[in-house]
């Protein structure tokens, strides 16, 4: 068999895993839609109507979107200086990057319980504030939106660091050198060269973190409690507590649609803001 004959067969073997994943993905989506639109063996839109009519469900969607946007913005803002430090530290970059990624080696549940120890009514923060005499009663730092935002930001900051760092590493060093030769200060160089060229990475981080947040389950349940549901935790409850697969599928379809619409909006905003900068 010649090399030309082996090439197509090798290409098929490389494509085969991708095809299997695509078949499984679209098969699961089809099954999801069949569960969402059928109840007790009959076509039904009952659960879609519930989501449209019930105000408490509207609050769940609003909380999910707003909190996810806040987490995404906070993560990018906190991650940008870290990414800049890693970019400037040629010698220590790999070591510092390992430090950034170390929290990923710890279970998400363990990290979230760590925040419970810190944010709880008798947690470290409240006990310290009481010791200083700044508070008389514990400050409510968890089982609300604040606790969820803090926990999710801590979990997702490394994603933003990696995304922004990837954009910074693509900036050619001679651009900064040329800017300095032309008399630009470090701030002018950052404003007109580094910042615009790193924006694509920041937008990518914003989108990835937002999409990860709206589907979050563990952190909203542990730090938000049962009264501050996200869409993901609502789906979890329908599956694990009420065993209502049709309703869970309906919530999942709505979450899928929300993710798709949000992605389109993010891409439209990105194209508008970055127009002429690429």
Helices and strands as residue ranges (DSSP letters): H 3-37, E 38-39, E 42-43, H 46-53, H 55-88, H 93-101, G 102-105, H 108-119, H 124-132, H 145-169, H 173-181, H 186-189, I 190-194, H 195-214, H 218-224, H 231-240, H 245-273
